[in-house]
Amino acid sequence: MRLTEKDVRYVAALANITFADEEIGVMLHDLDGILGQMDALAGIDTEGVEPMSQVLFDAAENATLRADVERMPLENEVALANAPISGNGYFKVPRVIER
């Protein structure tokens, strides 16, 4: 499938990214190359290849995993202690979406 400039602009709008007209051509080329690599990977025969799972060291079955231990959550005041701005028990952040 060949991408078009319209496709690049659509994906950019979904990601809330604005590109200059000269950047659209670069993105079109890059995205087309990425999708070409994905097509090449999709064509590889993986019949008989065992799926991979968690990579473990030569140790116990769960050597790289931490214990799943229940613990008390942070209190609101502790979680907000280093926040530059907070209010009503929440983090306050600058508005980033203008639509």
MDAnalysis code that builds the backbone (N, CA, C; Angstrom):
import MDAnalysis as mda
import numpy as np

u = mda.Universe.empty(297, n_residues=99, atom_resindex=np.repeat(np.arange(99), 3), trajectory=True)
u.add_TopologyAttr("name", ["N", "CA", "C"] * 99)
u.add_TopologyAttr("resid", np.arange(1, 100))
u.add_TopologyAttr("resname", ["MET", "ARG", "LEU", "THR", "GLU", "LYS", "ASP", "VAL", "ARG", "TYR", "VAL", "ALA", "ALA", "LEU", "ALA", "ASN", "ILE", "THR", "PHE", "ALA", "ASP", "GLU", "GLU", "ILE", "GLY", "VAL", "MET", "LEU", "HIS", "ASP", "LEU", "ASP", "GLY", "ILE", "LEU", "GLY", "GLN", "MET", "ASP", "ALA", "LEU", "ALA", "GLY", "ILE", "ASP", "THR", "GLU", "GLY", "VAL", "GLU", "PRO", "MET", "SER", "GLN", "VAL", "LEU", "PHE", "ASP", "ALA", "ALA", "GLU", "ASN", "ALA", "THR", "LEU", "ARG", "ALA", "ASP", "VAL", "GLU", "ARG", "MET", "PRO", "LEU", "GLU", "ASN", "GLU", "VAL", "ALA", "LEU", "ALA", "ASN", "ALA", "PRO", "ILE", "SER", "GLY", "ASN", "GLY", "TYR", "PHE", "LYS", "VAL", "PRO", "ARG", "VAL", "ILE", "GLU", "ARG"])
u.atoms.positions = np.array([
    [0.836, -1.178, 0.000],
    [0.000, 0.000, 0.000],
    [0.883, 1.244, 0.000],
    [0.611, 2.130, -0.866],
    [1.387, 3.364, -0.991],
    [0.679, 4.481, -0.223],
    [1.408, 5.164, 0.645],
    [0.848, 6.277, 1.401],
    [0.740, 7.518, 0.532],
    [-0.195, 8.372, 0.890],
    [-0.347, 9.645, 0.200],
    [-0.117, 10.781, 1.198],
    [0.006, 11.981, 0.686],
    [0.161, 13.157, 1.541],
    [-1.058, 13.309, 2.461],
    [-2.225, 12.963, 1.932],
    [-3.461, 13.034, 2.722],
    [-3.375, 12.094, 3.927],
    [-2.807, 10.892, 3.728],
    [-2.652, 9.935, 4.833],
    [-1.735, 10.495, 5.920],
    [-0.642, 11.106, 5.512],
    [0.313, 11.672, 6.474],
    [-0.348, 12.800, 7.262],
    [-1.082, 13.642, 6.591],
    [-1.768, 14.748, 7.279],
    [-2.830, 14.211, 8.245],
    [-3.516, 13.141, 7.864],
    [-4.534, 12.534, 8.725],
    [-3.896, 11.963, 9.998],
    [-2.802, 11.219, 9.847],
    [-2.116, 10.644, 11.005],
    [-1.553, 11.755, 11.888],
    [-1.019, 12.800, 11.292],
    [-0.497, 13.929, 12.059],
    [-1.614, 14.595, 12.859],
    [-2.781, 14.737, 12.259],
    [-3.917, 15.335, 12.969],
    [-4.347, 14.460, 14.140],
    [-4.331, 13.140, 13.958],
    [-4.678, 12.230, 15.054],
    [-3.709, 12.373, 16.219],
    [-2.450, 12.597, 15.910],
    [-1.415, 12.745, 16.935],
    [-1.282, 14.190, 17.409],
    [-2.121, 15.082, 16.879],
    [-2.085, 16.502, 17.229],
    [-0.707, 17.107, 16.953],
    [-0.157, 16.764, 15.781],
    [1.139, 17.270, 15.335],
    [0.922, 18.114, 14.083],
    [1.591, 19.235, 14.037],
    [1.512, 20.102, 12.860],
    [2.847, 20.055, 12.129],
    [2.807, 19.752, 10.846],
    [3.997, 19.717, 10.016],
    [3.944, 20.845, 9.003],
    [5.100, 21.430, 8.713],
    [5.207, 22.378, 7.612],
    [5.096, 21.584, 6.310],
    [4.756, 22.264, 5.226],
    [4.570, 21.575, 3.947],
    [5.816, 20.804, 3.524],
    [7.019, 21.369, 3.777],
    [8.243, 20.670, 3.363],
    [8.508, 19.437, 4.232],
    [7.961, 19.411, 5.454],
    [8.148, 18.256, 6.332],
    [7.244, 17.087, 5.938],
    [6.142, 17.374, 5.301],
    [5.209, 16.321, 4.890],
    [5.890, 15.335, 3.957],
    [6.678, 15.837, 3.017],
    [7.386, 14.954, 2.083],
    [8.372, 14.041, 2.788],
    [9.076, 14.582, 3.780],
    [10.034, 13.780, 4.544],
    [9.290, 12.697, 5.321],
    [8.196, 13.081, 5.981],
    [7.404, 12.113, 6.746],
    [6.802, 11.046, 5.840],
    [6.356, 11.463, 4.675],
    [5.794, 10.515, 3.716],
    [6.835, 9.466, 3.341],
    [8.043, 9.903, 3.059],
    [9.128, 8.985, 2.706],
    [9.458, 8.059, 3.879],
    [9.584, 8.626, 5.090],
    [9.948, 7.828, 6.260],
    [8.875, 6.803, 6.613],
    [7.621, 7.249, 6.630],
    [6.526, 6.324, 6.969],
    [6.370, 5.233, 5.917],
    [6.559, 5.593, 4.662],
    [6.476, 4.599, 3.591],
    [7.580, 3.544, 3.754],
    [8.774, 3.981, 4.156],
    [9.868, 3.045, 4.405],
    [9.582, 2.122, 5.583],
    [8.999, 2.673, 6.630],
    [8.653, 1.857, 7.805],
    [7.609, 0.811, 7.432],
    [6.589, 1.228, 6.704],
    [5.558, 0.263, 6.294],
    [6.118, -0.787, 5.337],
    [7.087, -0.403, 4.513],
    [7.747, -1.379, 3.637],
    [8.497, -2.427, 4.448],
    [9.168, -1.995, 5.514],
    [9.858, -2.949, 6.392],
    [8.859, -3.871, 7.083],
    [7.724, -3.335, 7.497],
    [6.694, -4.159, 8.139],
    [6.172, -5.214, 7.155],
    [5.999, -4.828, 5.896],
    [5.566, -5.792, 4.880],
    [6.602, -6.895, 4.707],
    [7.890, -6.515, 4.732],
    [8.953, -7.509, 4.611],
    [8.935, -8.471, 5.798],
    [8.733, -7.946, 6.990],
    [8.661, -8.809, 8.176],
    [7.441, -9.718, 8.141],
    [6.327, -9.187, 7.638],
    [5.110, -9.988, 7.567],
    [5.267, -11.160, 6.607],
    [6.177, -11.048, 5.635],
    [6.381, -12.108, 4.662],
    [7.300, -13.227, 5.135],
    [7.893, -13.104, 6.312],
    [8.815, -14.130, 6.820],
    [8.023, -15.327, 7.332],
    [8.444, -16.518, 6.937],
    [7.793, -17.750, 7.380],
    [8.227, -18.065, 8.809],
    [7.286, -18.032, 9.731],
    [7.588, -18.329, 11.138],
    [6.966, -19.651, 11.582],
    [6.597, -20.463, 10.633],
    [6.004, -21.763, 10.958],
    [7.006, -22.608, 11.734],
    [6.587, -23.126, 12.862],
    [7.450, -23.974, 13.666],
    [8.356, -23.231, 14.629],
    [8.315, -21.906, 14.631],
    [9.138, -21.125, 15.548],
    [8.359, -20.933, 16.838],
    [8.969, -21.334, 17.948],
    [8.302, -21.202, 19.243],
    [8.199, -19.735, 19.629],
    [7.042, -19.314, 20.156],
    [6.932, -17.926, 20.604],
    [7.838, -17.671, 21.793],
    [8.368, -16.445, 21.880],
    [9.235, -16.091, 23.001],
    [8.385, -15.612, 24.172],
    [8.972, -15.675, 25.341],
    [8.309, -15.155, 26.531],
    [9.317, -14.350, 27.322],
    [9.095, -14.165, 28.599],
    [10.001, -13.394, 29.446],
    [11.415, -13.970, 29.376],
    [12.381, -13.111, 29.135],
    [13.769, -13.539, 29.099],
    [14.268, -13.622, 30.542],
    [14.710, -14.793, 30.942],
    [15.162, -15.006, 32.321],
    [16.639, -15.331, 32.351],
    [17.280, -14.975, 33.464],
    [18.670, -15.343, 33.669],
    [18.737, -16.806, 34.071],
    [19.942, -17.372, 34.114],
    [20.114, -18.748, 34.551],
    [19.937, -18.819, 36.064],
    [18.711, -18.748, 36.490],
    [18.404, -18.787, 37.919],
    [16.985, -19.312, 38.078],
    [16.353, -18.869, 39.103],
    [14.994, -19.331, 39.383],
    [14.051, -18.931, 38.251],
    [12.917, -19.567, 38.202],
    [11.914, -19.344, 37.164],
    [11.483, -17.870, 37.080],
    [11.455, -17.179, 38.215],
    [10.991, -15.793, 38.229],
    [12.101, -14.827, 38.642],
    [13.330, -15.106, 38.257],
    [14.493, -14.363, 38.744],
    [14.460, -12.877, 38.379],
    [13.904, -12.515, 37.235],
    [13.938, -11.113, 36.827],
    [12.670, -10.364, 37.226],
    [11.773, -11.034, 37.892],
    [10.514, -10.405, 38.274],
    [10.510, -10.079, 39.758],
    [9.926, -8.963, 40.121],
    [9.833, -8.629, 41.540],
    [8.624, -9.341, 42.137],
    [8.675, -9.518, 43.428],
    [7.562, -10.176, 44.116],
    [6.320, -9.291, 44.035],
    [5.187, -9.909, 43.856],
    [3.924, -9.193, 43.800],
    [3.377, -9.099, 45.216],
    [3.782, -8.038, 45.901],
    [3.423, -7.874, 47.300],
    [2.468, -6.703, 47.432],
    [1.362, -6.916, 48.123],
    [0.402, -5.847, 48.348],
    [0.982, -4.842, 49.337],
    [0.793, -3.561, 49.035],
    [1.246, -2.528, 49.955],
    [0.282, -1.354, 49.883],
    [0.334, -0.530, 50.875],
    [-0.568, 0.615, 50.958],
    [-0.220, 1.628, 49.863],
    [-1.231, 2.233, 49.248],
    [-0.952, 3.260, 48.243],
    [-0.448, 4.538, 48.920],
    [0.170, 5.401, 48.118],
    [0.626, 6.687, 48.636],
    [-0.574, 7.520, 49.078],
    [-0.396, 8.236, 50.157],
    [-1.429, 9.188, 50.558],
    [-1.376, 10.371, 49.594],
    [-2.496, 11.032, 49.444],
    [-2.605, 12.135, 48.499],
    [-1.561, 13.215, 48.761],
    [-1.357, 13.579, 50.023],
    [-0.398, 14.635, 50.351],
    [1.021, 14.229, 49.970],
    [1.360, 12.964, 50.160],
    [2.700, 12.476, 49.820],
    [2.896, 12.491, 48.303],
    [1.880, 12.051, 47.570],
    [1.973, 12.016, 46.108],
    [2.123, 13.425, 45.530],
    [1.478, 14.404, 46.151],
    [1.509, 15.774, 45.635],
    [2.628, 16.619, 46.231],
    [3.433, 16.055, 47.109],
    [4.443, 16.824, 47.838],
    [5.420, 17.553, 46.909],
    [5.820, 16.954, 45.804],
    [6.798, 17.574, 44.906],
    [6.169, 18.185, 43.659],
    [4.852, 18.235, 43.625],
    [4.173, 18.813, 42.467],
    [4.391, 20.317, 42.432],
    [4.775, 20.879, 41.270],
    [4.957, 22.327, 41.187],
    [3.660, 23.077, 41.502],
    [2.542, 22.546, 41.007],
    [1.241, 23.174, 41.244],
    [0.230, 22.068, 41.534],
    [-0.533, 22.212, 42.588],
    [-1.597, 21.257, 42.886],
    [-2.784, 22.015, 43.442],
    [-3.924, 21.363, 43.457],
    [-5.124, 21.979, 44.001],
    [-6.240, 20.977, 44.095],
    [-7.017, 21.068, 45.148],
    [-8.151, 20.160, 45.373],
    [-7.730, 18.701, 45.340],
    [-6.493, 18.404, 45.733],
    [-6.035, 17.023, 45.782],
    [-5.572, 16.450, 44.454],
    [-5.356, 17.283, 43.450],
    [-4.951, 16.820, 42.124],
    [-3.707, 17.582, 41.653],
    [-2.985, 16.982, 40.689],
    [-1.908, 17.687, 40.003],
    [-2.552, 18.692, 39.055],
    [-2.008, 19.892, 38.986],
    [-2.466, 20.864, 38.000],
    [-1.383, 20.986, 36.945],
    [-1.791, 20.903, 35.686],
    [-0.847, 20.970, 34.574],
    [-1.358, 21.979, 33.558],
    [-0.458, 22.528, 32.749],
    [-0.903, 23.472, 31.719],
    [-1.778, 22.768, 30.681],
    [-2.696, 23.491, 30.142],
    [-3.559, 22.959, 29.089],
    [-2.724, 22.714, 27.845],
    [-2.853, 21.521, 27.240],
    [-2.064, 21.199, 26.051],
    [-2.924, 20.941, 24.828],
    [-4.187, 20.716, 25.007],
    [-5.073, 20.444, 23.872],
    [-5.950, 21.672, 23.661],
    [-5.855, 22.250, 22.501],
    [-6.588, 23.474, 22.215],
    [-7.820, 23.242, 21.364],
    [-8.080, 22.017, 20.952],
    [-9.253, 21.769, 20.101],
    [-10.505, 21.720, 20.913],
])
